[in-house]
Amino acid sequence: MPILLSNNIVGVTKEELICQHTPELWNTWNSLKSKLHNDARKSYGIKKLDERGPKGILLIDYDTLPYKVQKLIPDPRQVEHILLRYYVRDQEAVTFYSEFKTEDGLHLLPEAQNRYVINASVMKALMQLKQAREIERSSKGGSLRGILNTLATDAESFKDVMLAKYGYYHNIPTSKRFKAAFRDFTKNSYVSLIKDIKGISKKNALKVTEDTVELLNNMFAGQSNKPNPTEIYIQYNAFINNQLQVINDVTGEIYEAKNFSALSESSIRNYLTAWENQIGTHAKRNGDRQKLMTKFTPYHSFEQPTLAGSIISVDDRQPPFEYEKGKRMWFYNGIDLASEAFTVWVYGKSKEGIILEFYRQMVRNYAEWGFHLPAELECESSLNASFKDTFLKEGEMFQYRQMYANKARSKRIERYYGDLRYKVEKEREGWLARPFALSESNQISNAPRMTVPYNRLTQECLKDIVTWNNMEHSKIKGKTRWEVFCENQNPDLKPTNYKAIIPHLGHKTSSSCNAGITRLNSRLWLLGDQGEIKTGEPLVHLMKQVEGREFDIYWLDGNDGHILKAFVYVEGRYICELLPKPRPNKAKIERTATDEELMGIMTRYEATVNGFMRTQKNQIDKVTIIDDRKKTLNNKFQIPGIEEYDPTKNEDSQISVPPIDEPTYDGEEEFINYRNPANDL
């Protein structure tokens, strides 16, 4: 393979350029050496590199090779698309657009937020690519002109790659408007993408090996009965002797026996057990993915995190106990990898609904303890995949997400489950051994198998978590796992983004607002935002949107049963946060400083509404209406004796009107003209 050196230079060994059967390459070292010698005196042609490879081997500059030669040798600098080197979902963009308000005070719709985050992330990638190209051209003495044109081309071609890889694509202009849009983003960042502030490459064909090895691999892995090497030897001999026919079901090719030579059983076995053949044939016919990965797939090894909250590893498990014959309960747990403490746990008789309740419980626990949610999530995809585009999208509930598909050993929590099983749970009654445990002490014993009642089993499993968290940390001696979790929180964790997760994790209730007060779960709530009850002009702005109308409330309860967070949404748009109505002590003699502060908040809240009422009232002028419209078509019907009232006559009224400020009485009922307090405003 070519070697990637410093300054993005690629070197090729002479062995890769010499082949007698490939006309594009050199057939001997002498011919290649002669070419290098002749081209050394020219300004063009192939060149040797000053920098040597491992053990001082000679390297030829990949970029000086003819195009027909480069086509035969893969360039390690090439990826599916150049922007994949730089493109990541921008966490800062997620925060900016979720908090952004237009000039009329409205938050962006969810679909608009997602579109802007995608575009901003691509713009950030383009800025990094521009910087890399400028450095590369400057180092080679090239001109910097035309780089924006190349970025526009890359941005356009990146759409298809994004759609295939992520299921979405950007809509950044890639025509004549690209340069202006790119410069605007460089200057004004995220806000430049907001339009209305006021209101995968084809798979390369596989390169086949020699025909004999191809046939043996097809015979070994292409039959449903999974033959062993000895059976393949018997079939191959029969094929050579024209006693057996082999047909490629895919291509329809009938293999000709005359094109193949006889092989011994040991030769066939050596071919089939060679790593480069076995890795393909076993992948083709093996049904146990975990064993296949254990045998062939390399895996990462990482240092344990040192700060609590940096990453949480989650997965389901069934404690090794039966509550009824053949039935085991389910747990879904989360463990902080730095402290080794279990921080989230939910359980039930099945996995139905357990995953959504798990993430709700995570929010509850961390809020109760006063900690931010972890920065990174490590999980499996079977239960979590349905949430990968909602609250488990990077930047929403967690800054980073690692989701593995059927890759058990990649989740660190699996290792801790083993310790929990053999170092804590094994001491309890009813413990079940694994059928194929390697250690004799962990294998099935001769003790009779017993069940543990469900309620008892639940309590004992929870006590095991308590015991685990209070055990000594594996590396920080003298401290329990729980102490490490509480005392060693990562200071760079971001505040929990409740607005992004509550609509997906929380409960939904319809309600309305009356006089600035909303009822939710038999309690009264006021309008606010970011944990603060709003007063003054911000409160008036919120009441214009929700007062007297129906809206949706998304809320989540805490471990104490009280509402942890509640948000108001109208037609999918975030409006405000609901906060508990202040309830100071009614008795003045018992009021504390906190009660006085609550009194002040409620007084300002009330004064805001009354002040707005007064302003609106004072803007209204009294008018006189003269209505000349006739109520009747004619006067054909009359009642004799009725006289029409003449206002010009000064006749004494026979009706006695009591003073307006004195109450009047009529029998047993009392009618009092009460003063309207609104008239005093």
C-alpha positions as CSV (number, residue, x, y, z in Angstrom):
1,M,0.0,0.0,0.0
2,P,1.2,3.6,-0.6
3,I,2.6,5.4,2.4
4,L,1.0,8.7,3.6
5,L,3.9,11.0,4.7
6,S,4.0,14.5,6.3
7,N,2.5,17.5,4.4
8,N,-0.1,15.2,2.7
9,I,2.6,13.6,0.4
10,V,2.2,10.0,-0.7
11,G,5.1,7.7,-1.4
12,V,5.1,4.5,-3.4
13,T,7.6,1.6,-3.1
14,K,9.3,0.3,-6.2
15,E,7.8,-3.1,-5.6
16,E,4.3,-1.6,-6.2
17,L,5.4,-0.3,-9.6
18,I,7.0,-3.5,-11.0
19,C,4.8,-6.2,-12.5
20,Q,5.4,-8.2,-15.7
21,H,1.7,-8.9,-16.3
22,T,0.5,-5.2,-16.1
23,P,1.4,-3.2,-19.2
24,E,0.8,0.2,-17.4
25,L,3.6,-0.7,-14.9
26,W,7.4,-1.4,-15.4
27,N,8.4,-5.1,-15.9
28,T,11.8,-4.9,-14.2
29,W,13.6,-2.7,-11.6
30,N,16.1,-1.8,-14.3
31,S,13.5,-0.2,-16.5
32,L,12.0,1.7,-13.6
33,K,15.4,2.9,-12.5
34,S,16.2,4.0,-16.0
35,K,13.0,6.0,-16.1
36,L,13.8,7.7,-12.7
37,H,17.3,8.6,-13.9
38,N,16.1,10.2,-17.2
39,D,13.2,12.1,-15.6
40,A,15.5,13.5,-12.8
41,R,16.9,16.0,-15.2
42,K,13.5,17.1,-16.5
43,S,10.9,19.4,-14.9
44,Y,8.3,16.7,-15.4
45,G,8.2,12.9,-15.1
46,I,8.3,10.6,-12.1
47,K,10.5,11.7,-9.1
48,K,12.0,10.1,-6.1
49,L,11.1,11.5,-2.7
50,D,13.8,12.8,-0.3
51,E,11.9,11.4,2.6
52,R,12.4,7.6,3.0
53,G,10.0,5.0,4.1
54,P,10.3,2.4,7.0
55,K,13.8,1.0,7.2
56,G,15.0,3.6,4.7
57,I,13.3,2.1,1.6
58,L,13.2,4.1,-1.6
59,L,9.9,5.9,-2.2
60,I,8.5,7.5,-5.5
61,D,6.3,10.5,-5.4
62,Y,2.7,9.3,-6.1
63,D,1.6,12.7,-7.5
64,T,4.3,12.4,-10.3
65,L,3.2,9.1,-11.6
66,P,1.2,8.9,-14.9
67,Y,-2.6,8.9,-14.5
68,K,-2.9,5.4,-15.8
69,V,-0.5,4.2,-13.1
70,Q,-2.4,6.1,-10.4
71,K,-5.6,4.4,-11.4
72,L,-4.0,1.1,-10.4
73,I,-2.8,2.2,-7.0
74,P,-5.3,3.5,-4.4
75,D,-4.6,7.0,-3.1
76,P,-4.8,6.9,0.8
77,R,-5.8,10.5,0.8
78,Q,-9.0,9.8,-1.0
79,V,-12.2,9.1,0.9
80,E,-15.8,8.7,-0.3
81,H,-16.0,12.4,-0.3
82,I,-13.5,15.0,0.9
83,L,-16.0,16.8,3.1
84,L,-16.5,13.6,5.2
85,R,-13.2,14.4,6.7
86,Y,-14.6,17.5,8.3
87,Y,-18.4,17.1,8.5
88,V,-19.8,16.6,12.0
89,R,-23.1,17.8,13.5
90,D,-22.3,21.1,15.1
91,Q,-23.3,21.2,18.8
92,E,-23.0,25.0,19.0
93,A,-25.4,25.3,16.0
94,V,-28.0,23.1,17.8
95,T,-27.9,25.4,20.8
96,F,-27.9,28.6,18.8
97,Y,-30.9,27.7,16.6
98,S,-32.9,26.2,19.5
99,E,-32.6,29.4,21.5
100,F,-32.8,31.8,18.5
101,K,-35.9,34.1,18.3
102,T,-37.0,36.1,15.3
103,E,-37.6,39.8,15.6
104,D,-41.3,39.1,16.4
105,G,-40.2,37.1,19.4
106,L,-41.0,33.6,18.1
107,H,-38.8,30.6,18.3
108,L,-37.9,28.7,15.1
109,L,-40.0,25.7,14.1
110,P,-38.3,22.3,14.7
111,E,-37.9,21.6,11.0
112,A,-36.3,25.0,10.4
113,Q,-33.9,24.4,13.3
114,N,-32.8,21.0,11.9
115,R,-32.3,22.5,8.4
116,Y,-30.2,25.3,9.7
117,V,-28.1,23.0,11.9
118,I,-27.3,20.8,8.8
119,N,-26.4,23.8,6.7
120,A,-24.2,25.3,9.4
121,S,-22.4,22.0,9.9
122,V,-21.7,21.8,6.2
123,M,-20.5,25.4,6.2
124,K,-18.1,24.7,9.1
125,A,-16.8,21.7,7.1
126,L,-16.3,23.8,4.0
127,M,-14.3,26.4,6.0
128,Q,-11.9,23.7,7.3
129,L,-11.6,22.3,3.7
130,K,-10.8,25.8,2.4
131,Q,-8.0,26.3,5.0
132,A,-6.5,22.8,4.2
133,R,-6.4,23.6,0.5
134,E,-4.9,27.0,1.1
135,I,-2.1,25.4,3.1
136,E,-1.5,22.7,0.5
137,R,-1.3,25.1,-2.4
138,S,0.9,27.6,-0.5
139,S,3.3,24.8,0.4
140,K,3.6,23.9,-3.3
141,G,3.9,27.5,-4.5
142,G,0.5,27.4,-6.2
143,S,-2.1,30.1,-6.6
144,L,-5.0,30.5,-4.2
145,R,-7.4,31.7,-6.9
146,G,-10.4,29.5,-7.7
147,I,-10.6,27.8,-4.3
148,L,-14.2,29.0,-3.7
149,N,-15.2,27.5,-7.1
150,T,-13.8,24.1,-6.0
151,L,-15.7,24.4,-2.7
152,A,-19.0,25.1,-4.5
153,T,-18.4,21.9,-6.6
154,D,-17.7,19.9,-3.4
155,A,-20.8,21.3,-1.7
156,E,-23.0,20.2,-4.6
157,S,-21.6,16.7,-4.9
158,F,-21.8,16.3,-1.1
159,K,-25.6,16.3,-1.2
160,D,-25.9,12.8,-2.7
161,V,-23.3,11.5,-0.3
162,M,-25.2,13.0,2.7
163,L,-28.5,11.5,1.5
164,A,-27.0,8.1,1.2
165,K,-25.0,8.2,4.4
166,Y,-27.3,10.2,6.7
167,G,-30.7,10.2,5.1
168,Y,-30.7,14.0,4.6
169,Y,-28.8,16.7,2.7
170,H,-28.1,20.4,2.9
171,N,-29.7,23.1,0.8
172,I,-26.8,25.6,0.7
173,P,-26.8,27.4,-2.7
174,T,-24.1,25.9,-4.9
175,S,-24.5,28.0,-8.0
176,K,-23.6,31.7,-8.5
177,R,-24.9,32.5,-5.0
178,F,-22.5,30.2,-3.2
179,K,-19.6,32.6,-2.9
180,A,-21.8,35.3,-1.3
181,A,-23.4,32.8,1.1
182,F,-20.0,31.4,2.1
183,R,-18.5,34.8,2.7
184,D,-21.6,35.8,4.7
185,F,-21.4,32.8,6.9
186,T,-17.7,33.4,7.4
187,K,-18.4,36.9,8.6
188,N,-21.8,36.6,10.4
189,S,-21.8,32.8,11.4
190,Y,-25.1,31.1,12.2
191,V,-27.4,34.1,11.8
192,S,-26.5,34.4,8.1
193,L,-28.3,31.2,7.3
194,I,-31.7,32.3,8.7
195,K,-33.8,33.4,5.7
196,D,-36.6,35.2,7.5
197,I,-35.4,36.9,10.7
198,K,-38.4,39.1,10.7
199,G,-41.3,36.9,10.7
200,I,-21.9,7.4,-1.5
201,S,-19.8,6.2,-4.0
202,K,-20.5,3.0,-5.8
203,K,-18.9,0.0,-4.4
204,N,-15.7,-0.9,-6.2
205,A,-15.7,-4.2,-8.0
206,L,-14.1,-6.9,-5.8
207,K,-10.7,-8.0,-7.1
208,V,-10.7,-11.8,-7.5
209,T,-7.9,-14.1,-6.6
210,E,-6.6,-17.0,-8.8
211,D,-9.3,-19.2,-10.2
212,T,-8.6,-22.2,-8.0
213,V,-8.9,-20.3,-4.8
214,E,-12.1,-18.6,-6.0
215,L,-13.6,-22.0,-6.8
216,L,-12.7,-23.5,-3.5
217,N,-14.0,-20.5,-1.6
218,N,-17.3,-20.7,-3.5
219,M,-17.7,-24.4,-2.9
220,F,-16.9,-23.9,0.9
221,A,-19.1,-21.0,1.6
222,G,-21.7,-21.2,-1.2
223,Q,-23.4,-24.4,-0.1
224,S,-26.2,-24.3,2.5
225,N,-25.0,-27.6,4.2
226,K,-21.7,-26.0,5.3
227,P,-19.3,-28.7,4.2
228,N,-15.9,-29.1,6.0
229,P,-12.5,-29.1,4.2
230,T,-12.4,-32.9,3.9
231,E,-15.8,-32.9,2.1
232,I,-14.6,-30.1,-0.2
233,Y,-11.5,-32.2,-1.1
234,I,-13.8,-35.2,-2.0
235,Q,-16.1,-32.9,-4.1
236,Y,-13.1,-31.2,-5.8
237,N,-11.6,-34.5,-6.8
238,A,-14.9,-35.6,-8.2
239,F,-15.1,-32.3,-10.1
240,I,-11.5,-32.8,-11.6
241,N,-12.5,-36.3,-12.7
242,N,-15.7,-35.0,-14.4
243,Q,-17.9,-36.9,-12.0
244,L,-19.4,-33.6,-10.5
245,Q,-20.4,-30.4,-12.1
246,V,-20.1,-26.9,-10.4
247,I,-22.2,-24.0,-11.5
248,N,-22.0,-20.4,-10.3
249,D,-25.6,-19.5,-9.4
250,V,-24.9,-15.8,-9.6
251,T,-23.1,-15.6,-13.0
252,G,-24.4,-18.9,-14.5
253,E,-20.9,-19.9,-15.3
254,I,-20.2,-23.7,-15.6
255,Y,-16.7,-24.3,-14.3
256,E,-14.5,-26.3,-16.7
257,A,-12.5,-29.1,-15.0
258,K,-9.8,-28.9,-17.6
259,N,-8.9,-25.4,-16.3
260,F,-8.0,-26.7,-12.8
261,S,-5.3,-29.0,-11.4
262,A,-5.6,-31.8,-8.9
263,L,-4.9,-30.8,-5.3
264,S,-4.1,-32.8,-2.2
265,E,-6.3,-32.7,0.8
266,S,-3.7,-30.8,2.8
267,S,-3.4,-28.2,0.0
268,I,-7.1,-27.6,0.0
269,R,-7.2,-27.4,3.8
270,N,-4.4,-24.8,3.7
271,Y,-6.2,-22.7,1.1
272,L,-9.5,-22.8,3.0
273,T,-7.9,-22.0,6.4
274,A,-5.7,-19.2,5.2
275,W,-6.8,-16.0,6.9
276,E,-7.5,-14.0,3.7
277,N,-9.9,-16.8,2.5
278,Q,-11.3,-17.7,5.9
279,I,-12.4,-14.2,6.8
280,G,-14.6,-14.2,3.7
281,T,-16.0,-17.7,3.8
282,H,-16.7,-17.6,7.6
283,A,-18.5,-14.3,7.2
284,K,-20.6,-15.8,4.4
285,R,-21.7,-18.9,6.2
286,N,-21.5,-18.1,9.9
287,G,-24.8,-17.3,11.7
288,D,-23.3,-16.2,15.0
289,R,-22.3,-12.6,14.6
290,Q,-20.7,-12.3,18.0
291,K,-18.4,-15.3,17.5
292,L,-17.5,-14.1,14.0
293,M,-16.5,-10.6,15.3
294,T,-14.5,-12.1,18.2
295,K,-12.5,-14.2,15.7
296,F,-11.9,-11.7,12.9
297,T,-12.8,-8.1,13.8
298,P,-10.2,-5.9,15.5
299,Y,-11.5,-3.8,18.4
300,H,-10.5,-0.5,20.0
301,S,-8.9,-0.3,23.5
302,F,-9.5,2.9,25.4
303,E,-8.3,4.4,28.7
304,Q,-11.0,4.7,31.3
305,P,-12.4,8.3,31.5
306,T,-11.3,10.2,34.6
307,L,-14.2,12.7,35.0
308,A,-17.8,11.6,35.9
309,G,-20.4,12.6,33.4
310,S,-18.1,12.4,30.4
311,I,-19.7,9.2,29.1
312,I,-22.5,6.8,30.2
313,S,-22.8,3.3,28.9
314,V,-26.3,1.7,28.8
315,D,-27.7,-1.7,28.0
316,D,-30.4,-4.2,29.0
317,R,-29.8,-7.3,31.1
318,Q,-31.7,-10.1,32.8
319,P,-30.4,-10.8,36.3
320,P,-29.5,-14.5,36.7
321,F,-32.6,-15.4,38.7
322,E,-36.1,-16.7,37.9
323,Y,-39.2,-15.3,39.5
324,E,-41.3,-18.1,37.8
325,K,-40.1,-21.2,36.1
326,G,-38.5,-20.1,32.8
327,K,-39.2,-16.3,33.5
328,R,-36.6,-13.7,34.3
329,M,-37.1,-10.0,34.9
330,W,-35.6,-7.3,32.7
331,F,-33.4,-4.4,33.7
332,Y,-32.1,-1.5,31.6
333,N,-29.2,0.2,33.3
334,G,-26.8,3.0,32.8
335,I,-23.3,3.2,34.3
336,D,-21.0,6.2,34.4
337,L,-17.7,4.9,33.1
338,A,-15.4,7.2,35.1
339,S,-16.9,6.6,38.5
340,E,-18.2,3.0,37.7
341,A,-21.4,3.9,39.5
342,F,-24.9,2.9,38.2
343,T,-26.8,6.2,37.8
344,V,-29.9,4.9,36.0
345,W,-32.0,1.8,36.4
346,V,-35.5,0.7,35.4
347,Y,-37.0,-2.8,35.4
348,G,-40.1,-4.8,34.5
349,K,-41.3,-8.2,33.5
350,S,-40.7,-7.4,29.8
351,K,-38.8,-4.9,27.7
352,E,-42.1,-3.3,26.5
353,G,-41.8,0.5,27.0
354,I,-38.7,0.1,29.2
355,I,-36.4,2.2,27.0
356,L,-38.5,5.4,27.0
357,E,-38.9,5.2,30.8
358,F,-35.2,4.7,31.1
359,Y,-34.3,8.0,29.5
360,R,-37.1,9.7,31.5
361,Q,-35.6,8.3,34.7
362,M,-32.1,9.5,33.7
363,V,-33.4,13.1,33.4
364,R,-35.2,12.7,36.8
365,N,-32.1,11.3,38.6
366,Y,-29.6,13.8,37.3
367,A,-32.0,16.7,38.0
368,E,-32.6,15.5,41.6
369,W,-28.8,15.2,42.2
370,G,-28.2,18.6,40.7
371,F,-25.9,17.3,37.8
372,H,-26.0,17.9,34.1
373,L,-26.7,15.0,31.8
374,P,-23.6,13.1,30.5
375,A,-21.8,14.4,27.5
376,E,-21.7,11.1,25.6
377,L,-24.0,8.1,25.3
378,E,-22.8,4.5,24.4
379,C,-25.7,2.2,23.6
380,E,-26.9,-0.6,21.4
381,S,-29.2,0.0,18.4
382,S,-31.9,-2.6,18.9
383,L,-33.9,-0.6,21.4
384,N,-32.5,2.9,20.7
385,A,-32.6,3.1,16.9
386,S,-36.2,4.5,16.9
387,F,-34.9,7.6,18.8
388,K,-31.7,8.3,16.8
389,D,-33.4,11.1,14.9
390,T,-35.2,12.7,17.8
391,F,-33.8,13.1,21.3
392,L,-30.8,10.8,20.7
393,K,-29.6,12.9,17.8
394,E,-26.2,14.3,18.6
395,G,-26.5,17.7,20.3
396,E,-30.0,17.1,21.7
397,M,-30.0,15.0,24.9
398,F,-26.3,14.2,24.6
399,Q,-23.4,16.0,22.8
400,Y,-22.1,12.7,21.4
401,R,-23.6,9.3,20.6
402,Q,-22.1,5.9,20.0
403,M,-24.7,3.4,18.8
404,Y,-23.6,-0.1,18.1
405,A,-25.5,-2.8,16.1
406,N,-25.1,-6.2,17.7
407,K,-21.6,-5.4,18.9
408,A,-21.7,-6.5,22.5
409,R,-18.0,-6.1,23.4
410,S,-18.0,-2.5,22.3
411,K,-20.2,-1.4,25.2
412,R,-18.1,-1.1,28.4
413,I,-21.2,-1.8,30.5
414,E,-21.0,-5.5,29.5
415,R,-17.7,-5.9,31.4
416,Y,-19.3,-4.4,34.6
417,Y,-22.3,-6.7,34.2
418,G,-19.9,-9.6,34.4
419,D,-18.5,-8.3,37.7
420,L,-22.0,-7.6,39.0
421,R,-23.0,-11.2,38.2
422,Y,-20.0,-13.0,39.7
423,K,-18.9,-10.6,42.5
424,V,-22.3,-9.5,43.9
425,E,-25.3,-11.5,42.6
426,K,-23.6,-14.9,42.9
427,E,-23.9,-14.8,46.7
428,R,-27.7,-14.8,46.6
429,E,-30.2,-17.6,46.6
430,G,-31.5,-18.7,43.2
431,W,-28.4,-17.6,41.2
432,L,-28.3,-19.2,37.8
433,A,-25.0,-20.2,36.2
434,R,-24.2,-19.7,32.5
435,P,-24.6,-23.0,30.6
436,F,-21.1,-22.8,29.1
437,A,-19.1,-20.9,31.7
438,L,-15.3,-21.5,31.3
439,S,-14.5,-21.3,35.0
440,E,-15.6,-24.4,37.0
441,S,-16.6,-22.2,39.9
442,N,-19.1,-20.5,37.7
443,Q,-20.6,-23.6,36.1
444,I,-23.9,-25.2,37.1
445,S,-23.8,-26.8,40.5
446,N,-25.7,-29.8,41.8
447,A,-27.9,-27.6,44.0
448,P,-31.6,-27.7,43.1
449,R,-32.9,-24.9,40.9
450,M,-35.2,-22.4,42.7
451,T,-37.3,-19.4,41.9
452,V,-37.4,-16.0,43.7
453,P,-40.7,-14.2,44.1
454,Y,-40.9,-11.1,41.8
455,N,-41.3,-8.5,44.6
456,R,-38.4,-10.0,46.6
457,L,-36.2,-10.3,43.5
458,T,-36.9,-6.6,42.6
459,Q,-35.8,-5.5,46.1
460,E,-32.7,-7.7,46.1
461,C,-31.6,-6.5,42.6
462,L,-32.0,-2.8,43.8
463,K,-30.0,-3.6,46.9
464,D,-27.2,-5.1,44.6
465,I,-27.0,-1.7,42.9
466,V,-26.7,0.0,46.3
467,T,-24.0,-2.4,47.3
468,W,-22.2,-1.9,44.0
469,N,-22.2,1.9,44.2
470,N,-20.9,1.8,47.7
471,M,-18.0,-0.5,46.9
472,E,-14.5,0.8,46.5
473,H,-13.6,2.3,43.1
474,S,-11.2,0.0,41.1
475,K,-8.6,2.7,40.7
476,I,-9.3,5.5,43.2
477,K,-8.6,3.7,46.5
478,G,-10.3,4.9,49.6
479,K,-13.3,6.2,47.6
480,T,-16.6,4.5,46.8
481,R,-17.9,4.6,43.2
482,W,-20.7,6.9,44.3
483,E,-18.3,9.3,46.0
484,V,-16.2,9.5,42.8
485,F,-19.4,10.2,40.8
486,C,-20.5,13.1,43.1
487,E,-17.1,14.6,43.8
488,N,-15.5,14.3,40.3
489,Q,-18.0,15.7,37.9
490,N,-16.7,17.0,34.6
491,P,-16.7,20.9,34.7
492,D,-17.2,21.2,31.0
493,L,-20.6,19.5,30.8
494,K,-23.3,21.5,29.1
495,P,-26.6,22.3,30.9
496,T,-29.4,19.9,30.2
497,N,-31.2,20.9,27.1
498,Y,-34.8,20.4,28.4
499,K,-36.4,22.1,25.4
500,A,-34.9,19.6,23.0
501,I,-35.9,16.4,25.0
502,I,-39.1,17.1,26.9
503,P,-41.3,17.0,23.7
504,H,-40.0,13.5,23.1
505,L,-39.6,12.1,26.6
506,G,-42.3,14.0,28.5
507,H,-46.1,13.7,28.8
508,K,-48.5,15.8,26.8
509,T,-51.4,17.7,28.2
510,S,-53.8,20.3,26.7
511,S,-54.6,23.4,28.7
512,S,-55.3,27.1,28.4
513,C,-54.2,30.3,30.1
514,N,-56.6,32.6,32.0
515,A,-55.4,35.9,33.5
516,G,-51.8,34.8,33.0
517,I,-52.4,31.6,35.0
518,T,-52.5,28.0,33.7
519,R,-53.7,24.9,35.5
520,L,-51.6,21.7,35.2
521,N,-52.0,18.6,37.4
522,S,-54.2,20.5,39.9
523,R,-51.6,23.2,40.4
524,L,-51.3,26.8,39.2
525,W,-48.5,27.9,36.9
526,L,-47.2,31.2,35.6
527,L,-45.5,32.1,32.3
528,G,-41.8,32.3,32.0
529,D,-38.6,31.2,30.3
530,Q,-35.2,29.7,31.3
531,G,-36.4,29.1,34.9
532,E,-37.6,32.7,35.4
533,I,-41.1,34.0,35.8
534,K,-41.5,36.8,33.3
535,T,-42.9,40.3,34.1
536,G,-43.2,43.5,32.2
537,E,-43.1,43.6,28.4
538,P,-41.8,40.0,28.0
539,L,-44.9,38.7,29.9
540,V,-47.3,40.8,27.8
541,H,-45.6,39.3,24.7
542,L,-46.2,35.8,26.0
543,M,-49.8,36.5,27.0
544,K,-50.6,37.7,23.5
545,Q,-49.7,34.2,22.2
546,V,-51.4,32.0,24.8
547,E,-54.0,34.0,26.8
548,G,-57.5,32.6,26.3
549,R,-56.5,29.9,23.8
550,E,-55.8,26.1,23.9
551,F,-52.2,24.9,23.7
552,D,-50.1,21.8,24.3
553,I,-48.0,21.3,27.4
554,Y,-45.1,18.9,27.4
555,W,-44.0,18.1,31.0
556,L,-41.9,15.5,32.9
557,D,-42.3,14.6,36.5
558,G,-39.4,14.2,38.9
559,N,-38.7,11.4,41.4
560,D,-40.8,13.2,44.0
561,G,-43.8,13.1,41.8
562,H,-43.9,16.8,41.2
563,I,-43.4,18.3,37.8
564,L,-39.8,18.8,36.9
565,K,-40.2,20.9,33.7
566,A,-43.2,22.0,31.7
567,F,-43.1,23.8,28.3
568,V,-45.9,25.4,26.3
569,Y,-46.1,24.7,22.5
570,V,-48.5,26.1,20.0
571,E,-48.8,24.2,16.7
572,G,-45.4,22.6,17.3
573,R,-43.6,26.0,18.1
574,Y,-42.1,26.5,21.5
575,I,-43.6,29.5,23.3
576,C,-42.6,29.5,26.9
577,E,-41.9,27.6,30.1
578,L,-44.4,27.1,32.9
579,L,-43.2,27.9,36.5
580,P,-45.1,27.2,39.8
581,K,-47.1,30.1,41.0
582,P,-45.5,31.6,44.1
583,R,-47.2,30.7,47.4
584,P,-45.8,32.8,50.2
585,N,-47.0,32.4,53.8
586,K,-50.3,34.2,54.3
587,A,-49.5,35.3,57.9
588,K,-47.2,38.3,57.8
589,I,-45.7,37.4,61.1
590,E,-44.5,34.1,59.8
591,R,-43.1,35.3,56.5
592,T,-39.4,34.7,55.7
593,A,-37.1,36.5,53.3
594,T,-38.0,33.9,50.7
595,D,-41.7,34.6,51.2
596,E,-41.1,38.3,50.7
597,E,-39.3,37.6,47.5
598,L,-42.2,35.4,46.3
599,M,-44.6,38.2,47.2
600,G,-42.6,40.6,45.1
601,I,-42.6,38.3,42.0
602,M,-46.4,37.8,42.2
603,T,-46.9,41.6,42.8
604,R,-44.9,42.5,39.7
605,Y,-46.7,39.8,37.7
606,E,-50.1,41.2,38.7
607,A,-49.0,44.8,38.1
608,T,-47.9,43.9,34.6
609,V,-51.3,42.6,33.6
610,N,-53.1,45.5,35.3
611,G,-50.8,48.0,33.8
612,F,-51.4,46.6,30.3
613,M,-55.2,46.7,31.0
614,R,-54.9,50.4,32.0
615,T,-52.9,51.2,28.9
616,Q,-55.4,49.5,26.6
617,K,-58.3,51.2,28.4
618,N,-56.9,54.7,28.2
619,Q,-56.4,54.3,24.5
620,I,-60.2,53.9,24.0
621,D,-62.3,57.1,23.3
622,K,-66.0,57.4,24.0
623,V,-68.2,57.6,20.9
624,T,-71.9,58.5,20.1
625,I,-73.8,56.3,17.7
626,I,-76.7,57.8,15.7
627,D,-78.6,55.0,14.0
628,D,-81.0,56.2,11.3
629,R,-81.8,52.6,10.2
630,K,-85.5,51.8,10.3
631,K,-86.5,48.7,12.3
632,T,-89.9,48.3,10.6
633,L,-91.1,48.0,7.0
634,N,-94.3,50.1,7.7
635,N,-96.7,51.3,10.5
636,K,-99.8,49.4,9.5
637,F,-100.2,47.8,13.0
638,Q,-101.0,50.2,15.8
639,I,-102.4,50.0,19.4
640,P,-105.0,52.7,20.2
641,G,-104.1,55.1,23.0
642,I,-100.3,55.0,22.6
643,E,-98.9,58.5,22.3
644,E,-95.5,59.2,20.8
645,Y,-93.1,60.8,23.3
646,D,-92.3,64.5,22.6
647,P,-88.9,65.5,24.2
648,T,-89.9,69.2,23.8
649,K,-92.6,69.0,26.4
650,N,-91.6,69.7,30.0
651,E,-93.9,67.4,31.8
652,D,-93.0,66.3,35.3
653,S,-92.0,62.7,35.4
654,Q,-94.2,60.4,37.5
655,I,-91.3,58.0,38.1
656,S,-89.3,58.5,41.3
657,V,-85.6,57.6,40.9
658,P,-83.6,56.9,44.0
659,P,-80.1,58.4,44.4
660,I,-77.6,56.3,42.5
661,D,-75.2,55.9,45.5
662,E,-77.9,54.5,47.8
663,P,-79.0,50.8,47.8
664,T,-82.5,50.0,46.7
665,Y,-84.7,47.3,48.2
666,D,-87.4,45.2,46.6
667,G,-89.1,42.8,48.9
668,E,-86.6,40.4,50.5
669,E,-84.0,40.7,47.7
670,E,-81.3,43.4,48.0
671,F,-79.7,45.0,44.9
672,I,-76.6,47.1,45.6
673,N,-74.9,49.1,42.9
674,Y,-71.3,48.0,43.6
675,R,-68.4,50.2,42.4
676,N,-66.5,48.6,39.5
677,P,-62.8,48.6,40.5
678,A,-61.8,48.6,36.8
679,N,-63.2,52.2,36.6
680,D,-60.5,53.3,39.0
681,L,-57.7,52.1,36.7
